[in-house]
Amino acid sequence: MDNMKSVFQTSILFLKNGATVVGLITAVLFQVFFNTIWLSGYDQVNARMNQLAVTIVNEDGAAAEPVAKSLAEGLNFAIKPSATMEEARRMLTDRDVYMIIEIPSGFMQQAGDLSSPVAVKYVMNESNVATVKSVMQTVSAQVTATLNREVQQNSIRGVLNQSGMADDQANVMAAGLSSRVEAEVERLNPVHNFAFSMVPMLIVTATFTGAMLLGMNLQKVSGELSSRAGKWERFWARNIINVGAAFIVSLVGAGMMHVMGVSSADGWWMLWLFQLLITLSFLFVAQLSLLLLGNAGAWLNSALLPLLMLSSGATIPRDVMPDFYQQIGHYLPATYAVEGMMNLVLGGNGISRDVMLLVVIGAATLVLGVICTWIKGSGPAQSGIPLESKSAPTPVALTGNLPSPDRG
């Protein structure tokens, strides 16, 4: 009984400690932030899948124009125009569209020849989140069925009627022959290991979580050193540590990916350098929250974590998100971290744009951190004074050197 009473009293002491209260609030806020952001961001995603864009390339000219038009009207997806396969492939690689539907040259002429099948080509880019692949496979099946129907209506029935067959018989036979259109699928940047497609989300989640924790600890140390170092010494010292940590963290991360079989066509060094840039930008963003709000900035970072994971497009295509999350993603580094990692690991058009935008965001958050530090007071210590001189002076002993009161 005494032991239970002692445990209960110790629990009360825990609850009276501010750190315990902060921990409980943080645990609750994680639930609030993740539920609010993720459930609102993923709400009605299935209904918005029709916002994924495909492009139709008609290489059979005017003969297949009615078929191409019927496809565009019948597909429940956004249609983006492209005049040539070269243009369409560029759009596909840039993820402006998610599939190319190619009506090949001579398609309608082949459709009139009942002795051979007709092929229609689909090109899909697997350098995307996994949901895109399954959705586009469904689209290709839908398009093939539509083309079979169009071939039936525009070709087979006409051929049978020309042979003198009655309309009713022609319709019945046409329905039986309407599966002549075959799908020819080309996979751009094929992904043979599902784990590789998870690398972008892994990078965002692990890197920003680490940046949050490091930032919290550096904030605590900065407060403890406030009586010994000025605000600028502490600001630049924590950024030196951030840079050093970014080198170590990215080196370990890229090394682990190499060990686990993840590679890049641009080489391991490029993979490491890009992860280094991602880590730096995440560290500066996490630091800015703490410089702006103090210790409460950790709660802002807790909200940023699910926001970064969602708006970056690491889990679902950004095209199917609510407009708010699409727009805010343009200003967050995770969006360009995901795009760059997809291009490096899964295949794409390079990372120059992503590198530039990560540098801009990292530099902007660092400058904002400088402004926050400049606005805040200096604290007890004065900038530029050596640490040794900031310690409290040793009191002088009261000795006989002082005048005696009797001599006053």
N, C-alpha and C positions, 0 to 999 in steps of 0.2 A: 504493500500500500504506500509506504514511504517513497519507494522508487517511482511509482506512478505519479505521485504528487510532485516529486522532483522533476519528472519529465514534463508534466503539465506546466509547472512554473517556468521551466526552461523554454517551452514553446511560447509562453507569454513574453519572455524576454526577446525571443526571435521576432515576434510580431511588433514589439516596441521599437525595434531597430529599423531605421529608415531604409536600409538596403533591402530588407525583406519586403517592405511595402512597395518599393520601386519594382522589385522582381515580380510581385503579384500583379501590379498594374501592367507591367510589360507583357506578362503571359496573357492577360485579358485582351490587351490591345492587339496582340498578334491575331487572336481570333477575330476581333472586330475588323482589322484591316484586311485579312485574307478573305473573310466572308464577304465583306462589302465590295472589294475590288474584283475578286475572281468571279463571284456569282453575278455581279452586274456586267462584267466583261464577257463572260461566257453565255450570258442569257440570250436565248433564241439564236444561237450560232447556226444550228441546222437550218433555220429559216433564212439565214443570210448567206448560205452557201452559193446562192445564185449570183452573188457579187463576185465570185471567182471568174476571171476572164479567160476566154478561149478565142482563138482566131481561126478563120476558115480561109484557106488558100485554094482558089479555083484555078487550076492550070489547064482546064479543058475549055476555057473561053465561054463564048455565048451559048454553046450547046448545053453546058451544065449550069448555066446561070439560074434557071428556075429551081434546080435542086439545091444549089448553094443558098438561094434566098429562102427556100422552104426550111432548110436546116437552121438558118439564123433565126427565123421566126419561131420555130418549134422548140429550140433549145431553151431551157430555163436557166440560162447563164448569160453573163455579160459577154457581148461579142465585140472584139476590137478588130478593125480592118487591117489587112496587110496585103500588099500587092504581090510580093514575091516570097519564096521560101527562105531566101537569105534574110529578108527583113523579119519574117516570122520567127526564125531561129534566134535572131538577136533579141527579139522581145521575150522569147521563152527563156533564154539564158539570163536575161536581166530580171526575170520573174515579173514582167509586166503582164504576161499571160501564163497560163498553167498547162495549156495543151494546144497543139497545132492539129487541125483537121485538114488534110490535103486531099483534094479531089484531083486525081492524076490526069494528065493529058490522055485523051482518047477514052475517057471513062464512059461517056454515053454511047460511043460506038461499040465498045466492048459489052455494054449492057444489052445491046441489041442482038448480040451473038449468044444464043441460048446454049451453045456447046461448051462454054468456058466460064469460070467464075470471074467476078469483078472485084478488084482489090481497092480499098480505101486506106490511106495511111494516117496513123496517129503518132504524133511525137510528144512524149511527156518528159518533163525535167524532174528527175528524182532528187535533185539538190534542193529539197524543200522539206517542210515538216511532214510527218508521216500521213497526216490526214489528207493532204493534197493527192497523194498517190491513190488512195482508195476512192476518193471522190471522182478523180479523172478516169479511173477504170469503169466506174458506173456511167460516166458521160460517154465513153467510147462505145459501150454496149448500147446505150440509148441512140447514139448517132447511127450505128450500124443498122439497128432496127428501122430507123427513119429512112435511111438510104435504101434499104430493101423495099420499103413501101413505095418510095419514089420511083425506083427502078420498075417495080410492078406497074405503077400507074402510067409511067411515061414510055416504057419500052416493051415489056413483055406482052401486055395486052394488045398493043398496036401490032406486034408481029403476029400474034395469034389471029387477030381480026383480018389481017392481010392474007392469011392462009385460008380464009373462008369459014373459019369456025364461028359459031354463033356467040353472041355477047355473053350469055349466061355461062356457056362452057369455057369461054376465054377467061372469064373472071375466076372460075373455080381453078382452072389450070394455072393461072397467073399467081394465085395465092399459094399454090404448091411449089412454084418455082421462085418465090420471092426471097429465099434465103441464099441467093447466089452471091450476095455481097459479102466479102470476107475482110476481116480486120487485119491490117498489117501494122504492128506496134513497134515503134522505135523508142528506146529509152535513152534519153540524154543524161549523162552523169549517173549511170546505174549504181545503186547502193546495195552491196551484197551482204552487208552486216548491219542489222538494225541499230546496234549499239552506236555506230558512227553517226547516225542521224540524231542521236541524243547529245552529241558533243556541244552544240551551241547552248542548249538549256543548261547543261552541266557547267559550262564556263560562267554563264550569267549568275546562276545560283551560288556556286561555290565561291566565286571571286567576290561578289558583293557581300555575301555573308562574312567572309574573312575580313573585308574592308570595314564592315560595321564593327566587328569585334576589336580589330586593331585600333580603329578610331576612338572607341570608348575607352580603351586602356590608355591611349596617348592623352586623351582629354583628362583622365584622372591624374596621370603623372604631371601634366602641365599645371594642374591646380596645386599639386603638392610642391612644385618648384616655383610657384608664384612669388614666394618671399626671397628667392635666391637668384632669379633670372628675370629679365624684363620680357615684355610681351613679344618683342621682335625676335629675341634670342630663342624663346620657346616656340614661336611660330615657325621659324626657319629650321630649328632643330627637328621638329616633328615632321617637316617636309623632307628633310634629309633622310630621316628614318623611313618615311613613306617610299622614297625612291629606292632605298636599299631593300626594303621589304618587297617592293614590286619585282626587283631582280630575282630575289630568292623564290618568291611565290610562283612567278611565271616559269622559272627554271624547273622547279619541282613539278608544276602542272604539265608543262610540255614534255618533261622527261617521263612522267607517268603515262601520258598518252602514247608516247613512243613505245614504252614497255608493253602497253596493252594493245599495240598493233595499229594505232591511229597514225596515219601519215598524211602528207600533203604533196601534191605534185610540184609545189614551189619549194619543197625542202623543209627539213626540220627547223633550220635557223629562222626561216620566215614565220613558221608557226610560233616559235618562241617569242620572236620580236613583236609579233602582233598581240600575243597574249600579254606581253610586258606593257604594251600601250593600253590594252583594256584594263589591266590591273591598276595602272597609274590613274586613269580617268575615274575608275570606280573609287579609288582611295581619296581622290580630291573631292568627289561628290559627297562621300560619306563624311569627310572632314568638314566640308562647308556647313552641313546641317548642325554639327557640334559647335562650330565657331559662331553660327548665327543664333542658336538657341541654348547654348551651353549643354549641360547634361541632358536636357529635354530633347536635344537633337537626336538622341538615340531612338526616341519614339518616332520621330520623322523618318529616320532610316528604316525603322520597322515597317512603315507604310510604303516606303520606296521599294522594298524588296519584292512584294507581290506585284507592284505596279510595273517594275522593270521586267519581271518574268512574263507578265501578260502582254504589255504593249510592245515588247521587242519582237514578237512573232516567233518566239522559241517554241510555243506549244500549238498555236493555231495561226493560219495566215492572217496577216494584219488587215487584209481586205474585208474579212468577215467580222471584224471587231466593230463595236459602236464607234461612231465618229470621234467621240471625245478621246478614246484611247488611241485611235489612229493618229490624231493630231498631236497629242502629248508625247507620243513615241518619237516624233521628229526631233525633240529637244533632249532626249535621254540617251546616254551612251550605249545602253544595252541593245538598242535597235541596230546600231552599226557593228557592235560586237557579234551579234547573231548573223547578220548578213555577211560579214567578213569571214567568220568561221565556216559558214556554209560554203562560201567560195573556195576557201583554202582546203577544207577537209572533204567536202562532197563534190566540189567542182563549180566553176563559175567564171565570171569575166574579170577576176582580179579584185584587189582590195584597196586600190588607190583612193577611191572616194570615201571608203569607210575609214581609212587611216587619217585622211584630211579632217573629217568631221569629228573623229575621236580626239584629235589634237586640238581642234577648236573648242570642243566642250571641256576638255581637261584644262586648257589655258584659261578659259572663261571662269571656271570654278576656282582656279587658283587665284586669279585676279580678284574675284569676289571675296575670297578668303582674306586677301591682303586688305581689302576695304573694310571687312568686318573687324579685323585686328586693329586697323588704324582708328576706327570709330571708338573702340572700347578703351577704357582707361588703362594706364600703364601698370597700375598696381604698386605695391611697396617698392619693388626694385626699379632702378633706372637703367634704361638701355645704355649699353656701352661700358658699364662698370664691371670690372673683373669679378668673378664669383667670390674670390677670396676676400675682397674688400667689402663684400656685402654681409659678412657674418657680423654678429653683434660684437661691439668693442668690449674688451676685457676690462672690468671695473678696476680702477686704480685703488690700491690698498690705502686705507687711512693710516698714515704713519706719522711719525714725529715731524715730518717735513712741513706739515700744515701748521699754521699759527695756532697757539694755544688760546683758548677763550679767556684765560686769565690775563692775556696781554692786551686784550681789546681795550 
